[in-house]
Amino acid sequence: MTLMQTLKISRPIIQAGMVWVSGGKLAAAAANAGCLGVIGAGSMKPDLLREHILKAQGLTNKSLAVNVPLLYEKSEEQIHSALAYGIKIFITSAGSPKKFTQRLKSAGCTVLHVVSTPDLARKCEEAGVDAVIAEGFEAGGHNGRDELTTMALIPQVVDCVKIPVVAAGGIGDGRAIAAALSLGAECVQMGTRFIATHEASAHENFKQLLLKASPTDTMLMMKRSVPVRLFKNKFYDEIKAAEEKCADKSELEKILGRGRAKLGMLEGNLDEGEIEIGQIAGLVKDVVSVEELVDRLMVEYHQTIKELPKF
Ligand SMILES: Cc1cc2nc3c(=O)[nH]c(=O)nc-3n(C[C@H](O)[C@H](O)[C@H](O)COP(=O)(O)O)c2cc1C
């Protein structure tokens, strides 16, 4: 069985779980376009997660998943809530694959876990995970500290596990989907590109900033605590200055701990807020509907593979 069959999707695309960006509306639109639609539970209290699941289920009867980053203490409650509302596909990240996989498998769920190294992919396979999402450090958001790029990471993960591999990080158009599948991935997961859609809950200021961003506007920060790729704004300057003074984990967390991600990405304060985008930002030139985006991605993908034999 292919991963697309397991996930019951007709396009090889997973719309990434993203804090403050991927609520029920985006996930349902992605699912209706044939992708795996993912609700990013990271920023949600369990009752808000329940609202988003119900909203998405009201808008689609296609494949929906919930992304649960394991670094937050409410991850257990989020999983409980998602299970109670019928979610059968989970994408866990930022923690040990051993933590919930067996429990989710016993409940009949499909589990994907995000990895940044081949070693972690092997651990996922041992833990019983169904597929790994190998994410290169080009990606927006939280990230591996080893700085493995998608191009280097994917084939090495593909060679070391038998379970399906999904490629993530720096995939912004159909050419990159063709490249990722050529490297042995069965699907791709795309985050940054989906921010610039009408259905994403990102603030309009954030979407407009993404359209103007260049590929050098981001940097992987906080490698000594929770590595995250940030857009270079005033908040980034604060983090950078603290890191240059060798601030410890608790000092960095103090700067982070003032709801900065919500302020930046949901409320649109582009100076004081935390803005997460990936290196692919320079390719994003318009805000479109998810349906239009996915159709375009598939046209570009087919065009690319058609032209390859020329070379
Ligand atoms: C705004 C934003 C928020 C994100 N939040 C999460 C999250 O909550 N959980 C997670 O596992 N990954 C998160 N990510 C990473 C994405 O799930 C995805 O793997 C990544 O965006 C892929 O790389 P790309 O941005 O180059 O497409 C986030 C990424 C972005 C851009």
The ligand as an SDF file (V2000), in Angstrom:
LIG
                    3D

 31 33  0  0  0  0  0  0  0  0999 V2000
    4.3480   29.4550   10.5460 C   0  0  0  0  0  0  0  0  0  0  0  0
    4.8250   28.0460   10.7670 C   0  0  0  0  0  0  0  0  0  0  0  0
    4.4050   27.3590   11.8830 C   0  0  0  0  0  0  0  0  0  0  0  0
    4.7910   26.0260   12.0770 C   0  0  0  0  0  0  0  0  0  0  0  0
    4.2960   25.3530   13.1520 N   0  0  0  0  0  0  0  0  0  0  0  0
    4.5750   24.0270   13.2760 C   0  0  0  0  0  0  0  0  0  0  0  0
    3.9420   23.2600   14.2970 C   0  0  0  0  0  0  0  0  0  0  0  0
    3.1250   23.7550   15.0760 O   0  0  0  0  0  0  0  0  0  0  0  0
    4.2520   21.9460   14.3780 N   0  0  0  0  0  0  0  0  0  0  0  0
    5.1380   21.3350   13.5040 C   0  0  0  0  0  0  0  0  0  0  0  0
    5.3640   20.1290   13.5990 O   0  0  0  0  0  0  0  0  0  0  0  0
    5.7570   22.0640   12.5360 N   0  0  0  0  0  0  0  0  0  0  0  0
    5.4600   23.3620   12.3820 C   0  0  0  0  0  0  0  0  0  0  0  0
    6.0040   24.0620   11.3400 N   0  0  0  0  0  0  0  0  0  0  0  0
    6.7890   23.3290   10.3230 C   0  0  0  0  0  0  0  0  0  0  0  0
    5.8320   22.8270    9.2120 C   0  0  0  0  0  0  0  0  0  0  0  0
    4.9710   21.8450    9.7440 O   0  0  0  0  0  0  0  0  0  0  0  0
    6.5630   22.2520    7.9870 C   0  0  0  0  0  0  0  0  0  0  0  0
    7.2340   21.0450    8.2780 O   0  0  0  0  0  0  0  0  0  0  0  0
    7.5220   23.2410    7.3720 C   0  0  0  0  0  0  0  0  0  0  0  0
    6.8930   24.4900    7.2410 O   0  0  0  0  0  0  0  0  0  0  0  0
    7.9870   22.7480    6.0020 C   0  0  0  0  0  0  0  0  0  0  0  0
    8.9250   23.6060    5.4510 O   0  0  0  0  0  0  0  0  0  0  0  0
    8.5420   24.8780    4.5030 P   0  0  0  0  0  0  0  0  0  0  0  0
    8.1100   25.9380    5.4340 O   0  0  0  0  0  0  0  0  0  0  0  0
    9.8280   25.1860    3.8150 O   0  0  0  0  0  0  0  0  0  0  0  0
    7.4590   24.4100    3.5790 O   0  0  0  0  0  0  0  0  0  0  0  0
    5.6510   25.3930   11.1420 C   0  0  0  0  0  0  0  0  0  0  0  0
    6.0860   26.1100   10.0300 C   0  0  0  0  0  0  0  0  0  0  0  0
    5.6710   27.4110    9.8220 C   0  0  0  0  0  0  0  0  0  0  0  0
    6.1310   28.1380    8.5860 C   0  0  0  0  0  0  0  0  0  0  0  0
  1  2  1  0
  2  3  1  0
  2 30  2  0
  3  4  2  0
  4  5  1  0
  4 28  1  0
  5  6  2  0
  6  7  1  0
  6 13  1  0
  7  8  2  0
  7  9  1  0
  9 10  1  0
 10 11  2  0
 10 12  1  0
 12 13  2  0
 13 14  1  0
 14 15  1  0
 14 28  1  0
 15 16  1  0
 16 17  1  0
 16 18  1  0
 18 19  1  0
 18 20  1  0
 20 21  1  0
 20 22  1  0
 22 23  1  0
 23 24  1  0
 24 25  2  0
 24 26  1  0
 24 27  1  0
 28 29  2  0
 29 30  1  0
 30 31  1  0
M  END
$$$$
